Amino acid sequence: MHADSHFLESLAMVLCVAAATTVLCQRVHLPVVLGYLLAGVLIGPHAPPLLVADPGIIVTLSELGVILLMFYIGMELSLRKLVEIGPRGFVVVLVEMGLMLFLGYLAGRLAGFAPIECAFLAAMVAISSTTIIARTFEEHRVSPRVREQIFGALVIEDIFAILLIALLTTLATTRSLDVAGLATAAGRLGIFLTVLMLVGLLVVPRLIRFVVSLKRPETTLVTSVGVCFAAALAAQRYEYSVALGAFLAGCLVAESGEGKRIAGQIRPLRDMFTAVFFVSVGLSIDPAQMFAQWHWIALFSALVVVGKFVGVALGFFATGSPVKASAQAGLAMGQIGEFSFIIAGLGVSLGAIDSRLYPIAVGVSCLTTLLTPFAVQHSARLGERIDQVLPRALQTFVALYGSWIEHLGDARRRGTLGARVRRLVRLIVLDAALLVALLIASSAGADEVAGFLRRKLPLAADAVRWIVAIGFAALALPLALGLFRLVRALGRALALAALPPVPEGEVDFAQAPRRAFVVALQLGLMVLIVLPCSALLQPFVPGVRGVLPLLLLLGVAGFAFWRSATQLQGHVRAGAEALVAAVALPGASGVEQERALDQMEHLLPGLGDLAPFVFATGNPWVGRTLGEINLRAVTGATVLAIRRGEGSVLTPDGKQALQSDDILVLAGTHDAIAQARSLLAQGPAS
């Protein structure tokens, strides 16, 4: 009876204090997650002994929060939803997480942490917080398209987070970075996942559909939660994280087609126990210890904000988003949250991380959570500013790149990318995997190979080491060159799918845009390969030594990209002259001008969708400069030319003032042109 009373006291204290702190945070416009953490500090052992809850009871309850949270996330990740997100989300997450895992591990080594601790630290700083982003978007208006793309990336990121949890569990169990041990443990994990998913797919969806058909909500809720905890128990019995089992259970329930209905029933239960989970995190916060680690907290917070901004923005831009939307996404995802706490707690429970690392993770989460609302609020302005300061050649490239990606997406939907693209992708993945495996082997097995050769050959130790190094380099060089050739071939194949060549004997006016697109795709593919490979190599070949060949290839591709971008500027200027002539027909109506530009789109492919806009007398933008309108940064469309009376202005800059009866030739994606026309017609916001 006394134990029951103690449990009730602890639970009542947690919920009451959490309610008070979250109300306070909402009143001062702070995220409620900070309120939960503050509640944990107030009732924890490091605060004055006024309200002290039993940490053991709270930690037990928090495990329920982790299980229900992961179950809920799993239900949102059905296979159908992954297909809808498509390759764009995977590209964004590979770039972002590859960069963050690389930087996180490197920063951990510079801070003096052990290799296993660096692996946990890298995983902590790599995962953004879906909860914090969702709450921030409720308070700050973000365009629906940007919101949809961010949540799509978060879905893929959550999948990678689950894989990281499984890998880190294996890593902490083996207590080393031994390749053979990791391979054995990974094989065991693969067997567990395969068996659980196969059995689950045969049983769980049918069971859930049958229970739902009974039309008893309480039965559906109990059955679903029962499946969740059964899978979590199975994972625990095989020495894996309960979060992994709960996540897989959510995926299985989602395959029944009833995921949304069940998620709505579980959401209140999830919210309550998730609150307890964050309170349990607050229990472990020692304010004095966090103050002692303030310099590391500030350093890793800056790493998260800057690193995620660069990685996410690059990934979004590479998949066709405008600069402004890419900057918004990068700043919105610049924090860590629930997954980072789960990973940190896993490291503590397995004894894999030092006690000083946990408060650093909590401090980074608190600081980045505080910064997120302010970053989202000013993200649009920052994106517009970045677009304004780009060199003219890059501004032209940025304006047209989105339309090329749009054409590439159209080709994918039509099924015209072909088997060659899929074959090249498979070869690139295989070649990159072999190169990474060889570099890991050269680091992990070089001493063993050298020892074997010394026993067989009468050579000095230095000579043997040189032989081994030259041997590994001789094996790696063909793989690196082959990877470069495959990337070049894939970039050209994708560019030809977006901007098809003309029949032989005709003038190919798309040659310059296609060349720029080819080089841009090659550079993007190299980034997509280098960043994940760098992250994988860090535990075995620290620093830049292991990725030096890849970095050299990246530098060559970057130089080629800049040359092609400057050549594109001249092509666009020449094309602008033809576009001005097309809209300058005497007495032509707006419909006739649009028809003329449609014909020019076929004649000059690569300049994006084209559309005219006539500045009628009385338009509120008359007298303003293009820089004041900031059309490209706000909408993604650009002005290729202005027809003004008998004259014209080709590729105008931001200082060009607009006059009545000007005819603007707009270029960009279909959506960008629609937004640009709306903005130009409505005038400046009052």
Order of alpha helices (4+ residues) and beta strands (2+ residues): alpha-alpha-alpha-alpha-alpha-alpha-alpha-alpha-alpha-alpha-alpha-alpha-alpha-alpha-alpha-alpha-alpha-alpha-alpha-alpha-alpha-alpha-alpha-beta-alpha-alpha-beta-beta-beta-alpha
